[in-house]
Amino acid sequence: MKTVAFYTLGCKVNQYETEAMAKLFKKNGYTVVNAEDKADVYVINTCTVTNLGDRKSRQFIRRAKRMNKEAVVAVVGCYVQVSPDEVFEIEDVDLVIGTTERNKIVKLCEEVKEKNKRMKIVEDIMKVREFEEMSIDEVKGKTRAFIKIQEGCNQYCSYCIIPYARGPVRSRNLKNIVKEVEKLGQRGFKEIVLTGIHVASYGKDLGDIRLIDVVEAIHDVDGIERIRLSSLEPTIITEDFMVRLRRLPKVCDHFHLSLQSGSNTVLKRMNRKYTTEEYLSRVKLIRKYMPDVGLTTDIIVGFPGETNEEFEETYNFVKEVGFSRIHVFKYSPREGTPAAKFKNQVDGTVKTERSRKLIELGEKLNKTFNERFVGKIMNVLFEEEVKGKPGLMEGYTTNYIRVEAKGDNSIEGKILPVKMNKISGENLAGEIVIK
């Protein structure tokens, strides 16, 4: 029996692509084993957003060869695309593939084995104009499925390497998206999350079609009860967008609305395409149509040149918006991006202190948001047992509150009404309402 193991770093898109590659291996008679097990093939799906991602990739490459000297080690993804020669120079690597040609990975791994030769398959990503079609039928141990509908990014934020790793915007054929969602609905998945590298750009390369058209097209697929959107740029939020979304009851009242900074001068240095005033107007528009919306975001602290005043602007803006949850990242220079060469890099201790303050604020905002729903009955899609707490299951509301309730694995994948009794850390704790 041939075996393959995957080690995946990075974002939800990478995780989707790993599932799609696993499907290809299974179709060709391979059994998927854990990354810690001995396997005939190891596939490392890399991330290059930070230098740490590159380092983790290199560590696992060496570990794979130690587990099985005879294994084919294939390294794919963003790190390869940005630094193909650097990866290929690693002695233990047999095959490198960038962010295209992943649908040929089984054939290429077998060719490496048969011919006993190393191979490097990395295209000039800036010249690629077609979406690479890959699909999934199942997601191991999950009740919601991420569907990749878009590839590439044309934004070129000054701190981000991703446009150089993923190339220009390419959108997936709408019929293929619908077909995949139908398959997942038949497999028992209740929630679909539409994801991509820059989802808000969907359709810009196809003509007269946009993200909202995708949501409308999959809305009536049997079995699917929830549709969630992954990270969005605020500029996609318009009155028309919200009116059309609100007509679709399966759409979750949760937006991960990308912010990065609450200071206009920092946003300009980041080459973001909006101001805080524009961002706030989009937030108000969302809340007009979805009053209980969960608003989550990412924020970078310590961007080059960020002054105390600029940080205070961010702090006060985050408070004004009143997010339900924030993810705080300390700026880390990424070689190959304009920001890495900016003057006035911020001291590490300053970044740490600013991060601490924002995380603290985020915890307060999270608690304030969750408190609004204590005593209410909300529908929860149960996903898994709470780690370290036997007899407790957890899942999410439509507005992305994590909820704990008594139960066992028989409720996994079910959407059940839960009465919210109290705050439990960052979550709510409640009891399932038996009708």
VENHUFEN-V859527 format. One line per field, one symbol per residue. burial: 1 if it has 9 or more other C-alpha atoms within 8 Angstrom, else 0. Layout:
BEGIN
burial: ???
END
This chain:
BEGIN
burial: 001111111100111111111111110001111010001111111111110011001001110110110011111111111101001100001111111111101101101110000001110010010010000110100011111111111000011111111111111100001101111111011111111111101111000011110111011010110111111101001100111111010011111111111111011101110101001101101110110011111111111111000110111111100011111111101100101100001100011101100110111011101110010001111111110000011111111011111111000111011111111001111111000
END
